[in-house]
Amino acid sequence: MNMPEPLLLSRARMRQDVPAVALRQLLLPGSHGQRAGAGHRLIWTLFADSPDRTRDFLWREGEAGTFYTLSRRPPVDQHGLFVLDPPKEFAPRLAAGDRLAFSLRANATVAKASVPGKRGKPSDVVMAAIKEVPPGARASARADAVRDAGYCWLDAQGRRAGFAIVGRTDGGAAEPAPLLGTSYRTMRVDHAGPRATLGVLDFDGVLEVTNPELLLDGISRGFGRAKAFGCGLMLVRRVG
């Protein structure tokens, strides 16, 4: 049986020389939605080695103009837009009970059936949580939904993917309470199809490994939807 190629974690930084700087505002516009669509196209340039290639990588933007990718093929900069660090093999040796600090940007959705027995259309977990809240009360309800609905979604991901949420990170220290530093925004993404509105949650916290194989498989696949637009890649590092 052929073994899959190892996973590679790569960092690509947009070049800072004059031609790249001149194009920067065109390549990376300021609004979140335009930026996600532009990032999608930029990162594709590193992996589109044939016209019929389908996406087989995860990515996210870190600091402005810096991108992280997880793939089984190394990125190749055919257009001279990036400084590529040498890819690092992503094959951590994990055991049940290990603790990892994590960072995850996710399009977290829930599918609520409108007809019994049929799967409903996926909707953003935060918007779904405040759907019945009167408009005047939505600001405070939204903050609660970011915390509570976001936590429930990630907890469910962990039960399927071999991890449990331990706490959040503040200054590098893990707090015992199972709370996460989360932020939330919506963005309108222009792409080849109809314009889509995505809800994006940023999670930063500490997890405990419960099943190493499931966790590594989950990280390789990504979490949530909208992976083409920079969501789903979980970055991890050891703590303690």
Residue, then its C-alpha position, 0 to 999 in steps of 0.5 A: m500500500n502506498m503511503p501518503e506524502p508527509l504533511l508540510l507546514s510552510r510559510a510564505r511572505m509577500r516580497q518587500d521589494v519595490p515591484a511587490v510593494a507597488l502591487r500590494q494594495l491590488l493583491l491584498p486589499g484592505s477589506h476582510g472579504q476582498r482580502a479573503g478572495a485575494g488571498h485565495r487567488l494568491i495562494w493558488t498561485l503556489f499550488a496550481d501546477s495544472p489547469d485541472r488541479t483541485r485544492d489539496f491544501l489548507w491556508r491562513e493569513g497570519e501577520a499582514g502579508t504572511f501566509y501559512t499553508l499545510s499541504r502534501r506538496p511544497p508550494v512553488d512561487q512561479h511569479g516571484l511574489f513571495v519569500l518562501d521559507p523551507p517547508k517543515e514536515f508536520a509530523p508531531r509525536l503526540a500522546a494522549g494527555d499532551r497539551l497544545a496551544f492552538s490557533l484556529r480561524a474557522n467558518a463554524t456552521v450548524a445545519k438545522a433541519s427545517v423539515p424533520g428527517k432532512r438535513g438543513k442548510p448550513s448557517d453560521v453558528v453565531m447568526a443561528a444563535i441570535k436568529e430569534v433575538p429582537p434587533g435591538a438586543r442583538a449586540s449583547a446577544r451576539a457577544d454571548a453567542v460568540r463565546d457560547a455557540g463558538y465554544c460548543w461548536l469547537d467542543a463538538q469538533g474536538r469530540r470527533a477529532g481527538f481533543a478536549i478544550v482545556g483553557r485559553t492562553d493569556g501571555g502564554a499561560a493556560e488558565p484552568a477555565p474552559l474559556l477561549g479568546t475568540s473574535y468574530r466577524t462577517m465578511r462578504v466574499d466575491h468569487a466565481g459564483p454568487r457573493a457569499t457572506l461568511g462568519v469567521l471565528d478566531f479561537d486561541g486556547v489550549l487543548e488536550v490530546t485525547n486521540p493522537e491519530l484522530l487529531l492529526d487527521g483532523i488537522s490535515r483535513g481542516f475544521g469547518r467550512a470555507k477552507a478555500f478562503g483561509c479558514g480551517l487550518m489549526l496551528v499548534r505548539r506544545v505548552g508546559 
